[in-house]
């Protein structure tokens, strides 16, 4: 896939900015054809539209040609509205006509099973041989809203509002709904592209184009899957460097297609959890609904990056302010406490304002004196703690709720907000359409972005604050980004080998001695000089306690000797074919907190690390945090903070607090050690990783490998 920083040379430049379009298979009998032609007409497309029908004649009131070759003009994009069976012939025709870009409406390809996948592969090979770039199949097309170029096969409002949000949707139907919702909410779009089955042009390539487009400030995506994760992440990095927020609604929560059966990690990590970690790690704003996606993207296109992530609120209603305060707490939006100077200045306007709170209730007095907004907004916006300002007052949408006093207040709000230096919003109390009347009032008052209702506004502000903070953290940590470790030359299998490997990589591990006889076990225990743990040493046994291979808290020579004999006998009976190297003798540990650290390989995203509470809790609670590898110690600390059990590490109920810095270094060390083992490693686990104060120690480790036949062992 070609990616470039120069939009003039981008692979999609002529595709998404057509000067001429051919509708291949145009016919009055097709609703798709009629809708597309009407869209182009109603939007006022400034380029040429060529109608192609193999029978020629008159179509949509115009003369059609029998082929693209018969069109005596250059064509940038051909929309193929023909049955799947004749698409190869249509591609031959457009290739001969010198057309480099084609959109395929037809379905019946990869979405329809094995035979459809074969048809799609043949289609792509056919197009590639003729040097034709394909969007689809199974797509409704695209909209270039700014240039009024709707190559789109279903009816849409004419035209959508132009603006700075680019939309990518793998579903054409959902793309249409998103476009209509954006229009309804007053969110202006630059592009809307439905990628369909993505046999060629995919989400990653369109995202790369929109990042390079100077008119697109935010990209919002409706995603079912990411087919080319490397190209997608490269485009995400470009968006980060360009300061463009990415808002994503991804559906699907299926489990990993491949699991490490002998390891806990695979059961802890589903592909949706992995994608969540990708979003957190790479600054993608993940949202749960279409409404949140459109509103959040629209708001960010208006505010951009917010440098001070603390909110000031002015509301016409005390109740609305209380809703804002409650919701802000849920969304982790800081409602800043006003300074004493701010309160004093507000009190100078009206005595009842002297007991000021944030959110600030301007009271119903503003209806009688709408100029109060002009006086209070500069004071609140100038408060040193306020980094963003929200003014809650409904903007009329119809003649039924038109109020000249409210309109006058909005004019005062617009005048005051234009003079402020912090990003600002006007907030409707409930979600409602932004109508032509709304837009007329907003334009006259020169209002910034209008958003509503209160819950979705606070959700959007919370996501905008999170993204702005993430950008700051990334800039601070850019110089210390993790690099992949050097490849290891060993291949550990047993617990003993895995722990020895970690030790060689600088990870602290529990001392252990391999005893091949009961006398050797007794000598090892005497050298340790405290209660010991006895565990079978075998490269063929992953879970030792399941086969009688563990004895804990063993004290005294007789007990150690008996423990050795019993372990060897019990394991020999339970797994007679297993190779038994002897028994590991280690000091018995008690107290502290046990964690689980596991690395596995996601089939889409590659190596992933999971951190959670260890021991039995790893399965009981499934309280884990995930990241793509590599990670830094700082990222490991972020992972620990995300755990529901994080409070246990802080010295819960008198326990000794964990040295989180040392713990973060150890977790990053385990991650690097696992990465160094290469792509044949399916899973690498440390369970438990014990931490007590500044003592961080791996007590057990396990490596699971893929053999040459692709099986786990």
N, C-alpha and C positions, 0 to 999 in steps of 0.2 A: 504494500500500500504506500502510495506516495504522500508524503507530508512536507509542507514547506511553510516558511514564515512569510512568504510573499504572496498575498492574495491574488495578484495579477497572474501568477503562474500556477495557482492551485488547480488540482485535478477537477474540481467541481465549479470552477469559475463560470464557464460558458453554460454548464448544465443548469445551474440555479439562477442564472441571470440571462435568460434567453431573449434574443431579439426577434426570433421567429420560432413558431411551433407548428408541427404537423400532427394532425389528428388522424391516425391511421386506423381504418375501420369505422370512419365517421358514417353515421346513418341516422335518419329520423326515427327509426324503430328502436334505437337504443337509448334508454334513460341515461346511461353513462355519457354517451356522446352529446345528448342534448344538454345535460348539466354542465359538462366541461365547456362547451361552446358558449352557453349563457354566462358562465362565470367570467370567461375572457371578455365577452361583450359588456357585461354589467360593470365589471371592474375598470373598464377602459384601458385594456391592455394596449400599449403603444406600439407593439411589434406586429408582425404579419402572422396571420393564422391561415394555414393551408389544410384543406380538407381532402383526405385521400380515401377513396372507395374503389375497389377493384372493378366495379361496374361504371364508374364515372357518374355522370348525371348531376342532378341538383340535390344538394344536401344542406339542410338548415338555411334554405333560401339562397344558397350560393353554389357556383359550379365546382364540382369535385374533380380531381385528377385520378387516374386509375392506378398510379404508383408514385412513390416519392421521386423516382428517377424522372418522372414526367413534370415535376415542379421545376420551373425555370428560375430558381432562387436558392440562396443558401439557407439551410435549416439548422438551427442549433439543437433542438430537442424534438424527438418523435415520441408521441404517446400512442402505444400499441393497444388498441381496444379490440383485438381479434382473438378468436379461440386459440387455446394452447397448441392445438395441432398444427396451425399454420404460422406460428410465431417464427420458426426457422426461416420460412420463405420471406416473411416480413423483414427479418434481420438482414437477409441477403439484399433486399431492395434498398433498405436505408443505408447499408454499407456502400452499395454502388452509387447512391446519391451523395455520398460523402458526409453522412450524418454520424456524429461521434457519440451521441447520447440518446438513450432510449429508456422509456418508462413502460413497464409491463403490468397491466391491470389484472390479467388472468390469474386465477387460482388453480389449485390442482397440482402443486409442486411439492416442495419439501414438507409443507404442513399436512400432507395427506398420506404419509407413510413411505415405505421403502420404494415403491414404484415411482411415487412423486419425487423422492429424493434423487432417484436415477435420472428422471426427466430434467430436474433442475441442474444437475451436474452436466448433462449433455447440452442444456441451454447455455450455461455459462461458458462451456468450451467453445460452442458455436460463436458466441458473442466475442470471446477473447480472440479467437482466430481472425475475426473481422475488425478487431480493435474498436469495439463498441462498448461504452460504459453503460451498465444497467442499473436502474433503480427498480427494486422489486425482485421477483414477481410478487403478485398478491399485494399490491399497493394502490392507494388512491392518488398518489402523486405528491406534488409539493406546491407551496405558495411562497412567492416572493412578494411580501406585502408592501414593502417600500416602493417597489417598481410596478406594483399592480400587475403581477404576472401569476395568475392562478391556474397552474396546470394541474387541475384537481377535478376528480370525476364525480363528486357529489356537491349538492348545492350548499353554499355558505352565504352569510350576510354580505352584502355588496356595498363597499368592500369592508374588510376588517380594518380595525384601527392600526395605522402604522406606528411603530415604536421601536423599542430596543430589546425585546425579549425574543430569543430564537427558540423554537419548539422542535424537538425531535420525538417522534413516536413510532415504535415498531408496529403499532396497530393503526391502520388507516381510519377505522371508525372512531377510535379513541382520539386520534389526532383531530378529527372533525369536531368532536365534542369539546376538546380543549380550546380549539380556535373560537368556537361559539361562546364558551365560558369566558375567555379572555376579552372578547368583544363586550360581553355583558358587564364585566367588572371594570371596564375602562382601561384594560391592560393592552398597550400597543405592542405589536409584533413586528419583527424584521423578517423572519422566515418561519414556515411550518413545513417540515419534511416528514413524510411517512415512509419508512425504509422497508416495510414489508418483510419478505423472507430473506433479504440481504444476501443474495447470491453474489453480489459485487459491492455496491455502495452500502456501507453499514453505518451503524451509530458512530463508530470511532472516526470514520472519514468525514461524516457530516459535522460532528463536533469539532474536529480539527479546522474545518472550513469556517464554522461560526466563530471560533476563537479568533481567527484571523480577520474576520469581517469587522471593520471599524464601526458599523452601525449597530452591532449586537453587543450589549453590555452584560446580559445574563442569558444563560442557556438552561432551559427546562426540558427534562427528558421523561418520557413514559417508556419503561424498559421491561421486557420479559426475560431477556438473557443478553449476556455480552459474549459475542462470538470470538472476537480478537482482543483478548485482555491486554496484551502488550501494547497494541496500537491505541486502545482506549486509555490506558494509563499514561501513555505519552501525550495524548491530547489533553488529559486532565492536568498534567504538569504544565503544559503550555497555557491552559486557562489560569492556573495558579500564578504563573509568572506574569500574565497579562492583567491580573487582578479582576478576573471575571468569575463571579459566583456561578456554580453549577447546582441546580435544583433537580432532584431525581425522585421519581416514583417508580419503584421496582416491585413487581408482583412475583409470587412464587416462593414457597418455603420448603421445597423438597429437601430430602437428606442427600448427603454426598453420594455420588454414584459409586465411589470406591471408598472402602473403609479399611482401616487396619484392624483386622478381626481380633488379633491378640492384644490390642492396645485399647485403652480407654478413649484416646483422643478422638478417633473417628466417630464414636458415639456422641461426643460432646459438641462436635462441629458440624452443623448443617450448612449448606451453601448460602442460605439466607443470612446466617450468623457471620459467615465469612464476608459476605457483601457488606454487612453492617460494619465490620472492621475496616474494610476498604474505604467506606465512606468516612469513618472517623479519622483514619490515618491520612487520607488524601484530601480532606476538606470538602467532600461532597455533602450537600445539604439534602438529607433523605426525608421525605414527607410521606404521610399516610394516605392522602386523598388528592383528587384532582383540584378541589377548591384550594387546599393548602399550597399545592404546587403553583397554581396560577397567581394567587395572592402574594405568596412569598417572593416569587420571581418578579412580579410587578413592583412590589415595594422596593426590592433591591435595585431594580433598574432606576428607581427614583432617588434612593438614598446613597447607593454605592457603599463602599466600605465605611464603617462607623468606628472612628478611632477611640472614642470614649464610650464604653458599653454600659452606660447608666442612663436611665430614662427619667424624664420629667413629664408630667401629665397635667393638663388643664382640662377640666370637665365642666359642662353645664349642669351635670347631675352628680350629687353625692353618691347615689346608688351605683351609678356607672363607675365612679372612681373606686368604689369598694370591689366591684367585679374585676376591674383592672388590677387592683392590688392582689386579690386572691389568685387570679390567673397568672399574674407575673411570678408569684411564688412557685407555682407549678412548672412554669416554663424557665425557671432560674433566670429571670430578668430582674436586675437590681433596680428598684425604685429608690433613687437617691434621697437622702434627707436634706432638705433645703438648709442653706447656711443661715446664720442669724441675720446677716446683712440682707439676704433675700427676703426674709420674713419681715424685717423692719421696713423695707421698701414697699412691700405689698400692703403693710399696715398703713402706710402713708396715703395709699389710694382710697381705702375704706377701712374704718376701724375694725370691722368684723373680720377683716383679712389678717389681722395681726396674729391670730392663732392658726398659723398656716401649716398645712400638711401636704405631702405629695403622695398620691394624686391631689391636686389642688382644685377644690370646689369653688368655681367662680360665682356660683349660686344663680338663682333666677334673676338677680339684679341685672345680668348681662342682657336679658331680653328687653328691659326698660332702658338700659344704657349699653348698647352694643359696643360703644367705644371702649368699654372696660377691657375687651380683648386686646385692643391696641396698647393699653397701658400695662397689662399683666404679662403678655407674651415676652416683651423684651427683658423684663425682670427675671422671669423663670429661665429663659434661654441663656441669660448671662450668669446664672448660678454656676460656680466653678465645678460642681459635681455633675451637671447635666451634660450628657453627650448626645442626646437625641430628645426631641420634643414631640409629643402627641397631643393634639387638641381635639377633644371629643365634642362634636356638634354635627348633627345630621344635615347633610346637604339635600335639598328637595329633589325629588325624582319626577313628580307629576304635578299637575295643577292642583290636585287635591291637597297636597302637603306644602304647596308654595306659601311662603310667609315672607313678606317684604322686610320685616325686622330681622329674621334669620339671614336673609340675603345680605342685608346691610352689615350684620355681624360678620358674615363670611368675607365681605370686602375688607373689614378691619383686620380680620385674621390674615388674609392674603398679604395686605400691606405690611403687617408686623413680621410675618414669617420671612418675607423677602429680605428683611434687614437683619435677620439672625444669621449666625455663623454655624449653627448646628443643623444637621438634617432634621426635617420635620414632616409630619403627616397630619392630615385631617381625617378623623375617624368617625364613621357612622356607628351607631350603637348596635345595629343589626345588619346582617348581610343583605344587600338589596342591589338591584341593577343600577349601573351608571348609565342613565338615559341621556338622550340628546339634551334635555333640559338641564340635567346635572352637568354635562360637559359645557354647556353654554354659561351656566353660573360660575363654574370653576374657571373657565377661560377669562371671564370678565374680572373675577376676583384674583386671578393669577395664583390659584391655589396649587400647592404641590400635590403629590399623589393622594387620592381619596381611597380609603380602605375601610372594610367592615366585615363582620361585626367584631365585637370586643374580643371574643375568644380566639378567632382566627387572626385578628390583629396581633394579639400577644404571642401567639404561636409564631407568626412571621417575624416579629421583632426578636423573639428568642433565637430563631434560626439565624437571623442576620447578625445578632450579637455573637453567637457561637462561631460563625464563619469569620467574622472580623477578628475575633480573638485567635482563631486558628491561624489566620494569615500572619498575625503578629508573632505567634510562637514559631511558625515555620521560618520567618525571617531571622529570628534570634538563633535558631538551631541549625540554620542552613550550613554553617561552617563545620558542624559536627555530625553531619548525616552519616549514617552507618554505611560501611562498605562491606561487601561480601568477604568472608574469610578465605584464606588459602586452603586448597583441597587437602584433605587428610589422606594418609597412605595406609590406614588401618581399617578394619571392618569388624567392629566388636559385635558379639552375639550374646554372650552370657552376661549376667549381672556383674560378675567380677570384671569382665573385659570392658563393659560399658562404663563402670565406675573408674577403672584405670585410665580409660580414654579421657573422661572428663577431667581427671586429675592432671593428665598431661596437657590439657587445654587451660589450666589455671583455675578450674572450678574446684572449690573445697569439697571433699568427699569424706565420708566416715572411714576411719581406719578399719581394715579387715584383713584376716589371715585365712588362707586356704589350708584346711586340715584334711589330709588324705587318710588319717587314721584317728581313732579315738584318743590315743596318746598325744598326737599332735594337737588335737582339739583342746585337751586338758592343758598342754603347755602354752597354747595361745591364750586361753582364758586366764591362766596365771600371770602371763605377761601384761594382759590388759588390766588385771587387778580390780575388777568390778563385775557386776552382773553383766551377762553377755546375751546377744541374740545369735541363734544358730539357724542358718539357712542353707538349703541344698544348693550346690554349685553344679549347674548343668546348662549346656547351650541349647538343650531341647525342651526346657521347661520355662514357660513365661510366668505363670502364676503359681508360685511355689506353695502357698498356703492351701490351694485346692487339692494338692496331692500329699498333704502331710509333711511338707518340706520345711516347716518353720517351727522353731521353739523360741519363746521370748522370756526374758528376765530369768535366765538360768544362772544359778550361783553354786559354787562348790565343784570340786573335781569329780565327785561321783555323779552329780547331776549332769555335768557336761558330758562325761563319758556315756551315760545312759541316753542323753539327748542325741548324741552322735549316732549311736546304734539304732535308736528308734527312727530317726530321719532316714537313714540309709535303707532300713528295712521297709518302712512305709512307702517311700517313694519307689523303691524297687518293685514292690508289689503292685502299686498303682500304675506305674509307667514302666513296664519291664524292658521296653526297647530304648529307653532314654539313656544317654551317656551320662554317667555320674562321675564328676571330677573330685568330689569330696564334699565338705561342709565349710561354709564361710563362717568365721567367728568374728563378731564385731562387738564393741562396747554397747550396752543397752542405753538408749537415750530416753529421757522422759521430760515432760514439760515442753514449753515452747509451742509454736504454731506449726502445723504441717501444711505445706502447699503442694500443689500438683503443677508441673510444668511439662507440657507435651508439644511436640512438633509433628505435624503430619503434612501430607502433600495433597492439596486440593486439585482436582483434575482441571479446573479452569484457571485458578489464580496462583498455583504453585505452593511453595512452603508457607505454612501458617503455624503460628504458635498460640497455644491456649494456656492461660494461667488461672488457677482457681484454688479453693481450699482442698487439701490433700486427704490422704487416707480414705476412709469410707465415705467422706463427704463429697468427694468428686462425683460419685454416681448419685448419691442421695439428693444433693442440692442442685447439681449442674450450674453452679455459680461460677461462671468463667468469663474471662475477657480475651478477645482474639485480636491478632494483628498479622499482617503479611510480614514476611522476613525480607531483609534483615531489620533488626530493631536496635536502638541505642538504649543505654541504661535509663535515659530520661523517658523514653516511650514505655519501658518496663514499669517505671513508677506510675505513669498514667494508667496503665493496665491494672495495677494494684488498687488504685483509687476508685476504679469502676466496679470493683467487686462489692456485692452486698455485704460480704463478711469483712470488709476493709477495716471496720472498727476494731476487730480482734487484734489487728497488727499495731494498734495505737496504745496498747497497754490496758485492755479492757479488764475492769474489776481488779485492779491492782497488779495485773500481770506485767512483766517487763516489756516495754515497747520494743518493737522490732527496729533495727537499724535499716530504714528503708533505702538509703543510698547503697549500702552494701548488698541488700537484697536485689535492688535493681541491677547492679553490676553482675551479680551471679546469674540472674535470669537471662540477661543479654549474653553472658558467657555460654550458657547452655544453648541458647539459640544459635550462636555462631558455631559452636561445636557440632551441632546437628547439621547446619548448612554445609560445613566442610566435608561431611560424609558423602555428599553427592546425590544425584537424582535417583539412585537405586534404593535409597533409604525411604521406606514407607512411613515409619513413625519412630520417634525417639522420645522416651518418657523418663522423667525423674519424679517418682512418687513413693515416698514423700521427699520434699525438700524442707528440711527443718530449719526454723529460724527462732532464735531466742536472743534478744538483744542484738549484739554485733556478731554473734555466731550463726553463720549460714552454712548448711552442710547437706549434701545429697546423701540420702540414706539408701536409696535403691534406684536402679536405672534399668532400662530395657530398650533394645534396638530391634526393629522389625524390618526385614529386607525383602525386596522383590528379587526372586531368582531369575535365571536366564530365560525361563519359560514364562515369566511374567506373574508367577505365583508368589504368595506371601510365605515367609518362613522366619 
